[in-house]
Structures are given as C-alpha cells and as structure tokens.
Amino acid sequence: MGDVAAGLLTGLSLIVAIGAQNAFVLRQGLRRSHVGPVVAVCSLSDVVLIVAGVAGIGVLVDRAPWAVEVVRWLGVAFLTAYGIASLRRARRPDTLAAGDEPPEARGGVVARAVALTWLNPHVYLDTVLLLGSIAGTHGHPGRWWFAVGACTASILWFTGLGYGARLAAPRLADPRAWQLLDVAIGLVMLAIATRLALGA
C-alpha cells in the first residue's frame, strides 16, 4: 500500500497546479455543461499516459525531443487561441450567467478537452517522463502499484473539480463573476502559451 500512497501523493502534487486543463474543467463544471464527458476524457487520458510512462514509453519520448517540440508549438497555438477567445467572451458579461449561455455542442467540448490534454507538452514531461521515472524506483511490481495510486489521483481530482465546481455556482450567479472568471482563464491560457513559446 505504500507504493499506492506514494503514487497518489505524487500524482496529486503534479496535477493540482492551476493550468489550462484544470481551468477548462472548472469552467465546464461551473456551467454544468457536459461535465461527465470532460471528466472522462481528462481522467482516461491521464490513465493512458501514466501507464505508458510506467511501461517505459517515456524513454522513447525522451529520445525523440522533436516530437515534444512539435507538440509544444501546437500547444502554443491552441492555448493562445483559447486564451483570446476567453478574453473576448469576458467582454460580453451579459451572456456569462450559466443559465443564459446557449448550450454547447458535446463534440466541441470534448474536442477542446482532448486538445487541452494532448497538446500540452507538460503532460508528456510530467505524466509520462517524470511519473514513469519515479515509478521505476519502486521496482517490480511496486511500480504498477505506484501507477494505480497516480491514476487514482487523476480520477479523484478531475471528478472532484468537475462535479465539485457546482458548489461555487451560487457565488457565480452574477455575470460580473463570470466575466472575472473568463478573464482569469484567458490570462492563465496566454501565460502558459507564453511560457511554452519561451521554452519554459
């Protein structure tokens, strides 16, 4: 059980930081818009990446830095576009109340969740390389118990973030609050895009 606990704590320490993916899950949770599919995409993607890292795929990624570089610039482009869209949305505070926004198409929401997950090079560096390397120090079969803990951390986090966000909904009934949230999300996206572009 020690390996599971280590994986759980390590996974949470890497995933809890506010980033593009978490901001998106939070917003969908607050809007109560396709929360289930978004949580499923983010959780299952993390599980796949964690298992790949523990299985040794991280070594391949490490030996092909050009692949991470391609993902980096795709991520810069996507995050910049999404950040600008969030800031533009914040200019229309009268449309930001959860009940007033038109329903979003599930396909578009899921596509954004996929892009925010798989076009983020930090996912490969943290989830695949870092977690894979740490898991390797737990030996066999300890590394797989470590993976179980890390996968559990991702599932718990995204589920809690997506479905727990509605607890904050009463405070965000005011369109002004949604405006501030979209400004914050837009700035986070642009900041991450800038850091990626600079190679941080």
C-alpha positions as CSV (number, residue, x, y, z in Angstrom):
1,M,0.0,0.0,0.0
2,G,3.0,2.3,0.4
3,D,3.6,2.3,-3.3
4,V,-0.1,3.2,-3.9
5,A,0.1,6.1,-1.4
6,A,3.3,7.3,-3.0
7,G,1.7,7.3,-6.4
8,L,-1.4,9.0,-5.1
9,L,0.5,11.8,-3.5
10,T,2.9,12.3,-6.4
11,G,0.1,12.3,-8.9
12,L,-1.8,15.0,-6.9
13,S,1.3,17.1,-6.5
14,L,1.7,17.3,-10.2
15,I,-2.0,17.7,-11.3
16,V,-3.4,20.1,-8.7
17,A,-1.5,23.1,-10.0
18,I,-3.8,25.5,-11.9
19,G,-3.3,25.1,-15.6
20,A,-5.2,25.2,-18.9
21,Q,-6.7,21.8,-18.4
22,N,-7.9,22.4,-14.9
23,A,-9.2,25.8,-15.8
24,F,-11.3,24.3,-18.6
25,V,-12.7,21.5,-16.3
26,L,-13.5,24.1,-13.7
27,R,-15.4,26.3,-16.2
28,Q,-17.4,23.3,-17.5
29,G,-18.2,22.2,-14.0
30,L,-19.5,25.7,-13.1
31,R,-21.6,25.8,-16.2
32,R,-22.7,22.2,-15.7
33,S,-22.0,21.6,-19.3
34,H,-21.0,18.1,-20.4
35,V,-19.1,17.6,-17.2
36,G,-19.2,13.8,-17.4
37,P,-17.5,13.6,-20.9
38,V,-14.9,16.2,-19.9
39,V,-14.0,14.5,-16.7
40,A,-13.9,11.1,-18.5
41,V,-11.6,12.5,-21.3
42,C,-9.2,14.1,-18.8
43,S,-9.1,11.1,-16.4
44,L,-8.8,8.4,-19.0
45,S,-6.1,10.4,-20.9
46,D,-4.1,10.7,-17.7
47,V,-4.5,7.0,-17.0
48,V,-3.3,6.1,-20.5
49,L,-0.3,8.5,-20.2
50,I,0.6,7.2,-16.7
51,V,0.5,3.6,-17.8
52,A,2.6,4.5,-20.9
53,G,5.2,6.2,-18.7
54,V,5.4,3.3,-16.2
55,A,5.6,0.9,-19.1
56,G,8.7,2.7,-20.5
57,I,7.3,4.9,-23.3
58,G,8.8,7.8,-21.5
59,V,12.2,6.6,-22.7
60,L,11.1,6.8,-26.3
61,V,9.7,10.3,-25.8
62,D,13.0,11.4,-24.2
63,R,14.9,10.1,-27.2
64,A,12.7,12.0,-29.7
65,P,12.8,15.6,-28.5
66,W,11.5,16.8,-31.8
67,A,8.1,15.1,-31.0
68,V,7.8,17.1,-27.8
69,E,8.8,20.3,-29.8
70,V,6.0,19.7,-32.3
71,V,3.5,19.3,-29.5
72,R,4.9,22.4,-27.8
73,W,4.2,24.7,-30.8
74,L,0.8,23.1,-31.4
75,G,0.0,23.8,-27.7
76,V,1.2,27.4,-28.0
77,A,-1.1,28.0,-31.0
78,F,-4.1,26.3,-29.3
79,L,-3.7,28.0,-25.9
80,T,-3.2,31.4,-27.5
81,A,-6.4,31.0,-29.5
82,Y,-8.3,29.7,-26.5
83,G,-7.0,32.5,-24.2
84,I,-8.0,35.2,-26.7
85,A,-11.5,33.6,-27.0
86,S,-11.9,33.6,-23.2
87,L,-10.9,37.3,-23.1
88,R,-13.3,38.1,-25.9
89,R,-16.1,36.2,-24.1
90,A,-15.4,38.3,-21.0
91,R,-16.3,41.5,-22.9
92,R,-19.9,40.3,-23.0
93,P,-20.7,39.9,-19.3
94,D,-24.5,39.9,-20.0
95,T,-24.1,36.4,-21.6
96,L,-21.9,34.8,-18.9
97,A,-24.5,33.6,-16.5
98,A,-24.7,29.8,-16.6
99,G,-28.4,29.8,-17.3
100,D,-28.2,32.3,-20.1
101,E,-25.4,30.8,-22.2
102,P,-26.6,28.8,-25.2
103,P,-26.0,25.0,-24.8
104,E,-22.6,23.9,-26.1
105,A,-22.3,21.0,-28.6
106,R,-20.8,17.9,-26.8
107,G,-18.4,17.3,-29.7
108,G,-16.9,20.7,-29.5
109,V,-16.5,20.5,-25.7
110,V,-14.9,17.0,-25.9
111,A,-12.6,18.2,-28.7
112,R,-11.4,21.1,-26.5
113,A,-10.8,18.7,-23.6
114,V,-8.8,16.4,-25.8
115,A,-6.7,19.3,-27.2
116,L,-6.0,20.8,-23.8
117,T,-4.8,17.4,-22.6
118,W,-2.8,16.0,-25.6
119,L,-1.4,19.3,-26.9
120,N,0.2,20.1,-23.6
121,P,3.9,19.1,-23.7
122,H,4.0,19.3,-19.9
123,V,1.7,16.3,-19.9
124,Y,4.4,14.2,-21.5
125,L,7.2,15.6,-19.4
126,D,5.3,15.3,-16.1
127,T,2.9,12.4,-16.5
128,V,5.0,10.2,-18.8
129,L,8.6,11.0,-18.1
130,L,8.6,12.2,-14.5
131,L,6.0,9.8,-13.1
132,G,7.4,7.0,-15.2
133,S,10.9,7.6,-13.8
134,I,9.7,7.8,-10.2
135,A,7.6,4.7,-10.6
136,G,10.7,2.9,-11.9
137,T,12.4,3.4,-8.5
138,H,9.7,1.3,-6.8
139,G,10.8,-1.9,-8.6
140,H,8.5,-4.5,-9.9
141,P,5.6,-4.9,-9.1
142,G,5.8,-1.8,-6.9
143,R,5.9,0.5,-9.9
144,W,2.5,-0.8,-11.0
145,W,1.0,-0.2,-7.6
146,F,2.5,3.3,-7.8
147,A,0.8,3.7,-11.2
148,V,-2.5,2.6,-9.5
149,G,-2.1,5.4,-7.0
150,A,-1.2,8.0,-9.6
151,C,-4.2,7.0,-11.8
152,T,-6.5,7.2,-8.8
153,A,-5.2,10.7,-8.0
154,S,-6.1,11.9,-11.5
155,I,-9.6,10.3,-11.4
156,L,-10.3,11.8,-8.0
157,W,-9.0,15.2,-8.9
158,F,-10.9,15.7,-12.2
159,T,-14.1,14.2,-10.7
160,G,-13.9,16.5,-7.7
161,L,-13.0,19.5,-9.8
162,G,-15.7,19.0,-12.4
163,Y,-18.6,18.0,-10.1
164,G,-17.5,19.9,-7.1
165,A,-17.4,23.2,-9.0
166,R,-21.2,23.5,-8.8
167,L,-20.8,24.2,-5.1
168,A,-19.3,27.6,-6.1
169,A,-22.1,28.2,-8.7
170,P,-24.2,30.4,-6.3
171,R,-21.3,32.8,-5.9
172,L,-21.0,33.0,-9.7
173,A,-24.7,33.8,-10.4
174,D,-23.6,37.3,-11.1
175,P,-22.5,37.9,-14.7
176,R,-19.7,40.0,-13.3
177,A,-18.2,37.0,-11.6
178,W,-18.3,35.0,-14.8
179,Q,-16.6,37.9,-16.5
180,L,-13.8,37.8,-14.0
181,L,-13.5,34.1,-14.3
182,D,-13.2,34.2,-18.0
183,V,-10.5,37.0,-17.7
184,A,-8.6,34.8,-15.3
185,I,-8.9,31.8,-17.5
186,G,-7.8,33.8,-20.6
187,L,-4.8,35.2,-18.8
188,V,-3.8,31.7,-17.5
189,M,-4.0,30.3,-21.0
190,L,-1.9,33.1,-22.5
191,A,0.6,32.9,-19.7
192,I,1.1,29.2,-20.3
193,A,1.3,29.7,-24.0
194,T,4.0,32.4,-23.5
195,R,6.0,30.1,-21.2
196,L,5.8,27.3,-23.7
197,A,6.9,29.6,-26.5
198,L,9.9,30.7,-24.5
199,G,10.7,27.0,-23.8
200,A,9.9,27.2,-20.1
